[in-house]
Amino acid sequence: MDGAEPRRLRLWLILGVQILPILFFWFLLRPGYSHHVRLGGLLLMLYNLIVAAVRLSH
């Protein structure tokens, strides 16, 4: 990172990642978000994809 101040998580982004993580996770890939925030968003997205795949297979 270029020494810029890290980005703060906004309410709209938190809600978006909770409601539609496959779309809003991409916003977390912008510069300024910590690795922990990105990992949390990625895990939530993967969890939702796995749950959707299991529901579709039954």
Biopython code that builds the backbone (N, CA, C, O; Angstrom):
import numpy as np
from Bio.PDB.StructureBuilder import StructureBuilder

atoms = [
    (1, "MET", "N", (0.848, -1.175, 0.000)),
    (1, "MET", "CA", (0.000, 0.000, 0.000)),
    (1, "MET", "C", (0.884, 1.226, 0.000)),
    (1, "MET", "O", (2.035, 1.151, 0.431)),
    (2, "ASP", "N", (0.390, 2.329, -0.461)),
    (2, "ASP", "CA", (1.192, 3.526, -0.626)),
    (2, "ASP", "C", (1.200, 4.427, 0.606)),
    (2, "ASP", "O", (1.540, 5.604, 0.492)),
    (3, "GLY", "N", (0.843, 3.920, 1.754)),
    (3, "GLY", "CA", (0.859, 4.712, 2.970)),
    (3, "GLY", "C", (-0.411, 5.498, 3.202)),
    (3, "GLY", "O", (-0.496, 6.263, 4.163)),
    (4, "ALA", "N", (-1.396, 5.328, 2.345)),
    (4, "ALA", "CA", (-2.669, 6.030, 2.509)),
    (4, "ALA", "C", (-3.427, 5.445, 3.696)),
    (4, "ALA", "O", (-3.175, 4.320, 4.127)),
    (5, "GLU", "N", (-4.343, 6.225, 4.199)),
    (5, "GLU", "CA", (-5.152, 5.783, 5.325)),
    (5, "GLU", "C", (-6.047, 4.626, 4.890)),
    (5, "GLU", "O", (-6.629, 4.670, 3.806)),
    (6, "PRO", "N", (-6.163, 3.588, 5.724)),
    (6, "PRO", "CA", (-7.011, 2.451, 5.349)),
    (6, "PRO", "C", (-8.483, 2.866, 5.251)),
    (6, "PRO", "O", (-8.941, 3.773, 5.945)),
    (7, "ARG", "N", (-9.193, 2.183, 4.380)),
    (7, "ARG", "CA", (-10.618, 2.477, 4.192)),
    (7, "ARG", "C", (-11.411, 1.962, 5.385)),
    (7, "ARG", "O", (-11.070, 0.946, 5.991)),
    (8, "ARG", "N", (-12.476, 2.688, 5.706)),
    (8, "ARG", "CA", (-13.389, 2.251, 6.758)),
    (8, "ARG", "C", (-14.538, 1.500, 6.110)),
    (8, "ARG", "O", (-14.972, 1.831, 5.007)),
    (9, "LEU", "N", (-15.019, 0.494, 6.802)),
    (9, "LEU", "CA", (-16.172, -0.235, 6.310)),
    (9, "LEU", "C", (-17.423, 0.613, 6.512)),
    (9, "LEU", "O", (-17.697, 1.067, 7.623)),
    (10, "ARG", "N", (-18.164, 0.822, 5.466)),
    (10, "ARG", "CA", (-19.409, 1.577, 5.529)),
    (10, "ARG", "C", (-20.575, 0.613, 5.734)),
    (10, "ARG", "O", (-20.489, -0.567, 5.393)),
    (11, "LEU", "N", (-21.647, 1.127, 6.287)),
    (11, "LEU", "CA", (-22.819, 0.301, 6.566)),
    (11, "LEU", "C", (-23.364, -0.333, 5.290)),
    (11, "LEU", "O", (-23.758, -1.499, 5.305)),
    (12, "TRP", "N", (-23.395, 0.413, 4.187)),
    (12, "TRP", "CA", (-23.939, -0.131, 2.943)),
    (12, "TRP", "C", (-23.118, -1.317, 2.452)),
    (12, "TRP", "O", (-23.662, -2.264, 1.884)),
    (13, "LEU", "N", (-21.812, -1.262, 2.672)),
    (13, "LEU", "CA", (-20.949, -2.360, 2.225)),
    (13, "LEU", "C", (-21.124, -3.586, 3.117)),
    (13, "LEU", "O", (-21.153, -4.714, 2.625)),
    (14, "ILE", "N", (-21.237, -3.371, 4.412)),
    (14, "ILE", "CA", (-21.449, -4.487, 5.339)),
    (14, "ILE", "C", (-22.769, -5.181, 5.021)),
    (14, "ILE", "O", (-22.823, -6.408, 4.932)),
    (15, "LEU", "N", (-23.829, -4.398, 4.850)),
    (15, "LEU", "CA", (-25.134, -4.982, 4.522)),
    (15, "LEU", "C", (-25.109, -5.667, 3.160)),
    (15, "LEU", "O", (-25.697, -6.735, 2.991)),
    (16, "GLY", "N", (-24.441, -5.068, 2.203)),
    (16, "GLY", "CA", (-24.347, -5.669, 0.879)),
    (16, "GLY", "C", (-23.632, -7.005, 0.898)),
    (16, "GLY", "O", (-24.058, -7.946, 0.229)),
    (17, "VAL", "N", (-22.556, -7.099, 1.653)),
    (17, "VAL", "CA", (-21.818, -8.361, 1.749)),
    (17, "VAL", "C", (-22.666, -9.412, 2.456)),
    (17, "VAL", "O", (-22.571, -10.596, 2.132)),
    (18, "GLN", "N", (-23.487, -9.005, 3.407)),
    (18, "GLN", "CA", (-24.359, -9.948, 4.097)),
    (18, "GLN", "C", (-25.495, -10.429, 3.199)),
    (18, "GLN", "O", (-25.845, -11.609, 3.220)),
    (19, "ILE", "N", (-26.074, -9.520, 2.409)),
    (19, "ILE", "CA", (-27.247, -9.849, 1.601)),
    (19, "ILE", "C", (-26.865, -10.521, 0.285)),
    (19, "ILE", "O", (-27.465, -11.525, -0.098)),
    (20, "LEU", "N", (-25.877, -9.973, -0.401)),
    (20, "LEU", "CA", (-25.480, -10.475, -1.719)),
    (20, "LEU", "C", (-23.953, -10.500, -1.814)),
    (20, "LEU", "O", (-23.357, -9.684, -2.517)),
    (21, "PRO", "N", (-23.324, -11.441, -1.102)),
    (21, "PRO", "CA", (-21.861, -11.421, -1.002)),
    (21, "PRO", "C", (-21.127, -11.628, -2.320)),
    (21, "PRO", "O", (-20.022, -11.113, -2.490)),
    (22, "ILE", "N", (-21.714, -12.371, -3.259)),
    (22, "ILE", "CA", (-21.009, -12.633, -4.507)),
    (22, "ILE", "C", (-20.815, -11.348, -5.322)),
    (22, "ILE", "O", (-19.890, -11.264, -6.130)),
    (23, "LEU", "N", (-21.666, -10.365, -5.121)),
    (23, "LEU", "CA", (-21.533, -9.094, -5.814)),
    (23, "LEU", "C", (-20.705, -8.093, -5.008)),
    (23, "LEU", "O", (-19.784, -7.476, -5.543)),
    (24, "PHE", "N", (-21.025, -7.933, -3.737)),
    (24, "PHE", "CA", (-20.399, -6.887, -2.939)),
    (24, "PHE", "C", (-18.995, -7.246, -2.452)),
    (24, "PHE", "O", (-18.262, -6.359, -2.016)),
    (25, "PHE", "N", (-18.600, -8.511, -2.514)),
    (25, "PHE", "CA", (-17.239, -8.889, -2.124)),
    (25, "PHE", "C", (-16.204, -8.175, -2.993)),
    (25, "PHE", "O", (-15.111, -7.858, -2.524)),
    (26, "TRP", "N", (-16.544, -7.925, -4.248)),
    (26, "TRP", "CA", (-15.587, -7.298, -5.165)),
    (26, "TRP", "C", (-15.200, -5.897, -4.710)),
    (26, "TRP", "O", (-14.097, -5.434, -5.001)),
    (27, "PHE", "N", (-16.096, -5.220, -3.999)),
    (27, "PHE", "CA", (-15.767, -3.892, -3.481)),
    (27, "PHE", "C", (-14.665, -3.974, -2.422)),
    (27, "PHE", "O", (-13.918, -3.016, -2.225)),
    (28, "LEU", "N", (-14.566, -5.116, -1.745)),
    (28, "LEU", "CA", (-13.530, -5.278, -0.717)),
    (28, "LEU", "C", (-12.144, -5.471, -1.321)),
    (28, "LEU", "O", (-11.146, -5.386, -0.606)),
    (29, "LEU", "N", (-12.068, -5.725, -2.606)),
    (29, "LEU", "CA", (-10.777, -5.932, -3.260)),
    (29, "LEU", "C", (-10.094, -4.624, -3.629)),
    (29, "LEU", "O", (-8.948, -4.625, -4.079)),
    (30, "ARG", "N", (-10.786, -3.514, -3.442)),
    (30, "ARG", "CA", (-10.170, -2.214, -3.726)),
    (30, "ARG", "C", (-9.059, -1.951, -2.713)),
    (30, "ARG", "O", (-9.116, -2.459, -1.594)),
    (31, "PRO", "N", (-8.070, -1.180, -3.081)),
    (31, "PRO", "CA", (-6.972, -0.872, -2.158)),
    (31, "PRO", "C", (-7.480, -0.177, -0.894)),
    (31, "PRO", "O", (-8.373, 0.669, -0.950)),
    (32, "GLY", "N", (-6.897, -0.547, 0.235)),
    (32, "GLY", "CA", (-7.211, 0.122, 1.491)),
    (32, "GLY", "C", (-7.908, -0.760, 2.509)),
    (32, "GLY", "O", (-7.910, -0.440, 3.698)),
    (33, "TYR", "N", (-8.508, -1.875, 2.066)),
    (33, "TYR", "CA", (-9.156, -2.778, 3.017)),
    (33, "TYR", "C", (-8.137, -3.799, 3.515)),
    (33, "TYR", "O", (-7.289, -4.264, 2.754)),
    (34, "SER", "N", (-8.229, -4.140, 4.792)),
    (34, "SER", "CA", (-7.251, -5.054, 5.384)),
    (34, "SER", "C", (-7.479, -6.485, 4.886)),
    (34, "SER", "O", (-8.531, -6.822, 4.343)),
    (35, "HIS", "N", (-6.472, -7.289, 5.089)),
    (35, "HIS", "CA", (-6.564, -8.697, 4.693)),
    (35, "HIS", "C", (-7.629, -9.415, 5.509)),
    (35, "HIS", "O", (-8.280, -10.328, 5.001)),
    (36, "HIS", "N", (-7.818, -9.021, 6.759)),
    (36, "HIS", "CA", (-8.830, -9.651, 7.601)),
    (36, "HIS", "C", (-10.239, -9.370, 7.076)),
    (36, "HIS", "O", (-11.091, -10.259, 7.077)),
    (37, "VAL", "N", (-10.480, -8.157, 6.635)),
    (37, "VAL", "CA", (-11.790, -7.801, 6.076)),
    (37, "VAL", "C", (-12.022, -8.573, 4.789)),
    (37, "VAL", "O", (-13.114, -9.096, 4.565)),
    (38, "ARG", "N", (-11.019, -8.648, 3.953)),
    (38, "ARG", "CA", (-11.148, -9.387, 2.694)),
    (38, "ARG", "C", (-11.368, -10.870, 2.943)),
    (38, "ARG", "O", (-12.191, -11.496, 2.274)),
    (39, "LEU", "N", (-10.645, -11.435, 3.892)),
    (39, "LEU", "CA", (-10.806, -12.851, 4.212)),
    (39, "LEU", "C", (-12.208, -13.125, 4.749)),
    (39, "LEU", "O", (-12.831, -14.119, 4.375)),
    (40, "GLY", "N", (-12.700, -12.261, 5.613)),
    (40, "GLY", "CA", (-14.057, -12.423, 6.128)),
    (40, "GLY", "C", (-15.093, -12.370, 5.025)),
    (40, "GLY", "O", (-16.018, -13.182, 5.009)),
    (41, "GLY", "N", (-14.959, -11.427, 4.098)),
    (41, "GLY", "CA", (-15.877, -11.339, 2.970)),
    (41, "GLY", "C", (-15.794, -12.557, 2.064)),
    (41, "GLY", "O", (-16.814, -13.054, 1.585)),
    (42, "LEU", "N", (-14.580, -13.034, 1.831)),
    (42, "LEU", "CA", (-14.393, -14.221, 1.002)),
    (42, "LEU", "C", (-15.020, -15.450, 1.642)),
    (42, "LEU", "O", (-15.685, -16.231, 0.962)),
    (43, "LEU", "N", (-14.815, -15.629, 2.938)),
    (43, "LEU", "CA", (-15.388, -16.784, 3.622)),
    (43, "LEU", "C", (-16.909, -16.732, 3.618)),
    (43, "LEU", "O", (-17.565, -17.758, 3.440)),
    (44, "LEU", "N", (-17.465, -15.563, 3.809)),
    (44, "LEU", "CA", (-18.921, -15.424, 3.767)),
    (44, "LEU", "C", (-19.454, -15.729, 2.370)),
    (44, "LEU", "O", (-20.484, -16.388, 2.231)),
    (45, "MET", "N", (-18.770, -15.260, 1.348)),
    (45, "MET", "CA", (-19.186, -15.538, -0.020)),
    (45, "MET", "C", (-19.109, -17.042, -0.311)),
    (45, "MET", "O", (-20.044, -17.608, -0.878)),
    (46, "LEU", "N", (-18.017, -17.686, 0.067)),
    (46, "LEU", "CA", (-17.878, -19.123, -0.171)),
    (46, "LEU", "C", (-18.929, -19.928, 0.585)),
    (46, "LEU", "O", (-19.475, -20.896, 0.057)),
    (47, "TYR", "N", (-19.208, -19.527, 1.820)),
    (47, "TYR", "CA", (-20.231, -20.203, 2.612)),
    (47, "TYR", "C", (-21.583, -20.126, 1.905)),
    (47, "TYR", "O", (-22.288, -21.130, 1.795)),
    (48, "ASN", "N", (-21.941, -18.942, 1.430)),
    (48, "ASN", "CA", (-23.215, -18.778, 0.748)),
    (48, "ASN", "C", (-23.276, -19.573, -0.559)),
    (48, "ASN", "O", (-24.326, -20.118, -0.900)),
    (49, "LEU", "N", (-22.178, -19.642, -1.279)),
    (49, "LEU", "CA", (-22.152, -20.443, -2.505)),
    (49, "LEU", "C", (-22.312, -21.926, -2.217)),
    (49, "LEU", "O", (-22.998, -22.632, -2.956)),
    (50, "ILE", "N", (-21.685, -22.405, -1.149)),
    (50, "ILE", "CA", (-21.809, -23.824, -0.768)),
    (50, "ILE", "C", (-23.232, -24.136, -0.336)),
    (50, "ILE", "O", (-23.792, -25.160, -0.727)),
    (51, "VAL", "N", (-23.822, -23.256, 0.472)),
    (51, "VAL", "CA", (-25.209, -23.470, 0.906)),
    (51, "VAL", "C", (-26.143, -23.481, -0.296)),
    (51, "VAL", "O", (-27.043, -24.318, -0.356)),
    (52, "ALA", "N", (-25.960, -22.590, -1.241)),
    (52, "ALA", "CA", (-26.793, -22.544, -2.440)),
    (52, "ALA", "C", (-26.624, -23.821, -3.270)),
    (52, "ALA", "O", (-27.605, -24.357, -3.786)),
    (53, "ALA", "N", (-25.399, -24.305, -3.398)),
    (53, "ALA", "CA", (-25.147, -25.526, -4.172)),
    (53, "ALA", "C", (-25.806, -26.729, -3.510)),
    (53, "ALA", "O", (-26.371, -27.580, -4.197)),
    (54, "VAL", "N", (-25.742, -26.807, -2.188)),
    (54, "VAL", "CA", (-26.368, -27.933, -1.471)),
    (54, "VAL", "C", (-27.887, -27.886, -1.625)),
    (54, "VAL", "O", (-28.528, -28.916, -1.830)),
    (55, "ARG", "N", (-28.455, -26.687, -1.526)),
    (55, "ARG", "CA", (-29.916, -26.556, -1.664)),
    (55, "ARG", "C", (-30.366, -26.914, -3.069)),
    (55, "ARG", "O", (-31.425, -27.518, -3.238)),
    (56, "LEU", "N", (-29.587, -26.556, -4.079)),
    (56, "LEU", "CA", (-29.959, -26.866, -5.449)),
    (56, "LEU", "C", (-29.833, -28.362, -5.760)),
    (56, "LEU", "O", (-30.533, -28.879, -6.631)),
    (57, "SER", "N", (-28.950, -29.046, -5.053)),
    (57, "SER", "CA", (-28.739, -30.473, -5.331)),
    (57, "SER", "C", (-29.802, -31.355, -4.673)),
    (57, "SER", "O", (-29.866, -32.550, -4.962)),
    (58, "HIS", "N", (-30.618, -30.805, -3.816)),
    (58, "HIS", "CA", (-31.651, -31.607, -3.153)),
    (58, "HIS", "C", (-32.983, -31.389, -3.778)),
    (58, "HIS", "O", (-33.971, -31.984, -3.348)),
]
sb = StructureBuilder()
sb.init_structure("model")
sb.init_model(0)
sb.init_chain("A")
sb.init_seg("    ")
for serial, (resi, resn, name, xyz) in enumerate(atoms, 1):
    if name == "N":
        sb.init_residue(resn, " ", resi, " ")
    sb.init_atom(name, np.array(xyz, "f"), 0.0, 1.0, " ", f" {name:<3s}", serial, name[0])
structure = sb.get_structure()
